[in-house]
Amino acid sequence: MSYADQVFIQNCKDILEKGVWDTDREVRPRWEDGTPAHTIKLFGVVNRYDLRKEFPILTVRKQYIKSAVDELLWIWQKKSNDVHQLHSHVWDAWADENGTIGKAYGYQLGVKHHYPQGDMDQVDKVLWDLKHDPASRRILTSLYNHHDLSEMALYPCAYSMTFNVSGNTLNAILNQRSQDMLTANGWNVMQYATLLHMMAQVSGFEAGELVHVIADCHIYDRHVPVVEELIKRTPYDAPKFTLDPEVKDFYDFTPDSVKLEGYQAHPLDAKLIPVAV
């Protein structure tokens, strides 16, 4: 059984058994028909994944890692906010008339700042520190820039990555203000596990632990029946994850740099998952 499945199933059971509904409040998200999209939630969920043991990907529902990595590289490598540069359509509902999501996600990572070592954006500063100052306790990124929130199509959900080197191991903490368990949990976990592998490889480290901190961990009202079905399924074993060992520069990674061997997963019709916006 994949460890990621164990975590997902337990999180969902905990939310359904112990969670708090927000049906007594006004909420921002809406379903396509205009109905308020309410949730049941837990506050302050912390999950740990040891990437030395296995790659954290769900098998109770099929995950598309190349699409997930494509979005990850759109944010972290292209530092883009233009949905036309993304091969999937996951951001189309948030795009403006010019096809951008405003000053969100990749835009924030691409803004250059002045450091003693020169002008660098957030990603390049992380890469520089990992290679030249790995003992630093300041290796982190943040997308939550209060000055630009009013110009973002959506406030960042997964908003911060903190990298930390212990010996020859690179660990990281992913901070997330809000997590839609059905649509985003497996997606975000495999994305940032892949990012940790990439950062470790180009910096000469071994990928270690990914710690996922979720402030508002929730299930939408119309997702509950689907989640109840998923947690009854029997998970498969985790696949073997490999990253192209020839890549030494972070900007040379592509979705094809990632491979999964022996990935088995249960199907799930995307039409069964309405998306609240």
N, C-alpha and C positions, 0 to 999 in steps of 0.2 A: 504494500500500500504506500502510495506517495505521501511523504510527510506533509506536503502542501495541502493535500486532500484532508488529512487529519486536522490540520489547523483550520482550514476553511469550514469543515463540518462542525467542529467544536464552536467556532465563532458564531456560526449561524444558529446552532442550537441554543447557545447562551443568549443571543439576541432575542430569539423567539420565546424563550422561557423566562428571561429576566429583564428584557428590554422595556423601554418606556415609549409609549406612542405620543406623537405630537398633534393628534387630532383635535386637541382643545385650543390650538393656536393657528394663527394665520401663517402660511408658508409661502415662500417664493416660487418653488418649482411647480410646473403645471404639466399635465398630460396633454396629448395632442388635441383632445376634445375640450380642453380648457379647465378640466376638473383639477382641483388642488391635489398635488402628489404628496401624500403624507407618508411618514416613515415610523418604524419602530427601531430604537437605537440603544446602543451601549456607549458609554463614555470611557475613553482612555484604555483602548485595547492595545496590547504590546505583543507582537509575535517575533520569534527569532528563527532564522533559517541558517543552518551551517552549510555553506556551499561546498565545503570539502567532503561532505557526505553524499549529497545529491542535489540535483537542480530542482528548485521549487516550482513545479508546474502542475496545474490541476488535471486530473484524469476523469473526474465525475462529469466533466463537460469538456469538449474539445476546445483547445486553445490554439491560436494561430500565431506562432512565435515570430515569423518573419514580418507580419503586419505590425506586431507589437514593437519589434526592433526598428522597423521603418519609422514609426512615430517617435520612438526614443531618439533616434539619430536626427530626425527633423528638429527636435528640440535641442539636443545636446551637441550635435555636430554641425548642422546647418544653421542652428540658432535662428530659426525662421518662425514667423507668425503668419505666413502665407500658405493657405490650405492648398493652393495649386502645386506646391512643392512636396505635398504629401500624397502617397499613392493610395491610401485608404480614404474613406469619407467620414471618419469618426468626428471631425471638427466642422463638417459642413453646416450643421444647424446653428453654429455659433459665429459663422463668418459674416462680415459686413458686406456691403455692396462691392467692395474692392477685393473681397476674398481673403481678408485678414482677420485675426482675432484680437487686434489691437496690441497694446504693449504688454502682452502676456507670454508666459512660458519662454520660448526660444528667444524672443526679443530681449528679455531680461538677462539671459545668459550671455548675450552678445554685446552688451554695453561695456565699453572699455573703461577701466579705472586706472589711476596712476599709482604705481607701487615703486619702492626703491629699485626694483629690478627692471622697471620699464612699464609701459602701458600694456595692460592685459585685460581680457574679459574674464568672467568667472571660471569658465572651463579651463582656459589656458593657465590661470593662476593655480587651480587644483593640480594640473599636470606638472607645472613648474615645482610646486611645493613637494609633491610626491617624489620627484626625482632629486631635488636639491635640499629639501628640509623636511624629511619624513617624520622627524620627531615632533614637528609642530602640532599643536592642539587647536590650530586655527584653520584647518583645511575643510572648508565648507562652502556651499552655495545656498543662496536664498532667492526665490522668485517673488517673495511677498514684499514688494516695494510699495509702501503706502502712498508715495508721491504719484504713482501711476495707476493705482487701483481703479480710478474713475474712467480710465481709458482702456481697460481690459474687458473683453467680451465675457470672461468668466474669471473670478478670482482663482488663483492657483489652488488646486486640491493637494497634490503632492508638491510641496513647496520648498523643501529643504533636504539636502544631502550633506551629512557630516562624515568625512573620511578620517580614519584613524589607523595608524600603523603600529602593530605590536610584533616585534621581532621581524620576521619575514612575511607576516600576514597582514593583508589589508582588509579592514572591517569597515562597515558603514551603517549609519542610521538614516532611514528614510522617514521624514516627518510629513504627516498628511493631516490636514485639518478636517477632511470629510472623505468618507469612503462608501460608495454604493457597492455593497458586497456582491451582488449578482453580476453587475456589468463590469465592475472595475477591479475587484480584489485580485483575481488571478492574473489579469492583464498587467496591473502595476507591479505585482511581486515579480513576475518573470522579466519584466522590463528592467527593473532596478537590480535584480540579480545579474542580468546580462551586463548592465553598466558596470557593476562592481567587478565582474570578470574582466571586462575590457580595460578598465582603469588599472587593475592589478597587473595584467599582462604587459601593458606598455610601460609600466613603471618598475617592472622586475620583481613583483610580489606575488604571493599566492592569495587567491580570493578566500576570505574567511567567512565571518558572520555578517548577514544582513539583518538588522533589527528594524522592524516596521512598527512605527508608533502612529496610531490612529486616534485622533481626538473624538470624532463623531462617526462611529461605525454603525451603519444602518442598512435596513432592508426596506424597500418601498412597498406600499400596501399592495399594489398589483403584482409585485414580484413574489409575494409570500407563497402561493401555490407552487411556483416553479422551484423555489428554494427547498420547499418541503419534499418535492420529488427528488431533487439532486442529493440531499443528505441521506436518502434511503438507498442510493446506488452503492455498488461495491467498487471501490477504487482499484485501479491497476497500479503496478509498480512504477516508480519514477523512471524516465528514460535517461540515457547517458547524454550529457551535454558536452559538446566540444566547440572550441573557438579556434579559428584559423591561426595556427601558431606562427605563420609567416608574417602576420601583421604586427608591426612594431610601433606604428604611429596611430594614435587614436583616430585621426581624420581619414585613415585608410579603411576603417571598418565599413562593411555594408551588411544588409540583412543576410546576404549569402555567406557571411563569415561565421554565422551561427548554424550549428547542426544538432539535431536531436536523433539519437539512435534508439529504436525500439519504443517509440512513443505510441501508446494505445490510450484511447479515450472514448467515453460515451458521447454520442451525438446530442446536440441540442439545437433545435430549430430557432434561429434568431428572431423569427416572427413571433415567438412566444414571449419575447422580452421587450415590452414597451419601454421607451426611453423618455424620462422626464427632463424638461428643459426650463 
